[in-house]
Amino acid sequence: MTGITRRSWLKNATLGGGLAMFGGLGLTQTLSAAEIKKYNPRPLDGPIRLGSNENPYGPSETVRKAMSSHFDLGCRYPWSYNGDLVKMLAEKEGVPEDHIVLVAGSTEGLKISGLTFGSGGEIITCAPTFLSMMTYAELWGTEINWVPLNKDLDFDLDEIEKRVSSKTKLVFLCNPNNPTGKLLPAQKVKDFCETVSKKAIVFSDEAYYDYITEPNYPSMVDLVKQGKNVIVSRTFSKVYGLAGIRLGYLIAKPELAAKLQDRVVANTNIMAIEAGKAALMDQDFYNFSVSKAKEAKKMITDTLDSLKMPYLDSHANFVFFHSGRDIVELNKQMENKGFIIGRPFPPLNDWCRISTGTLEEVALYNTAIKEVLG
């Protein structure tokens, strides 16, 4: 629980009384009243949270209408209503419906995959990365074989492949990776997954796939279609702006999907199902989200360039930069100025992850970070 309250945020010297600072920055609201209704940007309020890689827009007007119009189904169990969403996702991914497993956010998918296929052996992955699968699997006795990122801060695929043994049950990749935002070379990661999947199950976390800017970059769903031992996770939390609704899905061949389905705990709900269906059809909001994330990232990196702070090329909705100071110290300094930024990612403890916010939030953040690091 942060020590920053809305009242202290409004009194904060850096933010100059919150909204009042916009005059000094030459900023005005960047969206029209119609766009605000349509895209639903979060209100400018303190503290400004740029630490969880949330989409600052959404749920869209279309999604909100879909959820509210189905409130009367709230008395029903969801499994009789999820068929249409499964069909839509199967068509989107180009796979049969028995390849799709709905989960309450991709985090549930990661956890049940580690529990289902990691038990009795080891999971190999790199650090730092998104930890949900590994921390949950450890609770059930699974050993985690940690491989450091390589000198370029990429997943060290060569070292992972060397470590695969008879006790390796699952290999976890996050691509683009969290917290680095980096993307693995397309052919190299595809060859790696194809080779390693002959010895263990490969899990490809593609939560940030929608933000990839590299043309024709392949999803590992291509290997699922070929019947490989590969599981891919996707989420509605990021580009669709539904982090609080909790909806995601796994794509895997039927033999694996059936085992995963048996382990699903939270399941989906009626509102999540309707939100997902509407979100998939709302291409306008999707395009808006991608565009605004790109715009906000450029604002962040332009400021880092002015500060001469190194950062990684991000294919996600955040930027990972080398602050040169301990992240715990930087967190406290930014919290005092009314901002929540990324947590520590050992061993890269002098790096900082900043999520994209609304353009107004990012403008205020840029002013604060210049004061702290300038």
Secondary structure, 3 states (H helix, E strand, C coil): CCCCCHHHHHHCCCCCCHHHHHHHHCCCCCCCHHHHHHHCECCCCCCEECCCCCCCECCCHHHHHHHHCCHHHHHCCHHHCCHHHHHHHHHHHCCCHHHEEEECCHHHHHHHHHHHHHCCCEEEEEECCCCHHHHHHHHCCCEEEEEECCCCCCCCHHHHHHHCCCCEEEEEEECCCCCCCCCCCHHHHHHHHHHHCCCCEEEEECCCHHHCCCCCCCCCHHHHHCCCCEEEEEECCCCCCCCCCCCEEEECCHHHHHHHHHHCCCCCCHHHHHHHHHHHHCHHHHHHHHHHHHHHHHHHHHHHHHHCCCECCCCCCEEEEECCCCHHHHHHHHHHCCEECCCCCCCCCCEEEEECCCHHHHHHHHHHHHHHHC
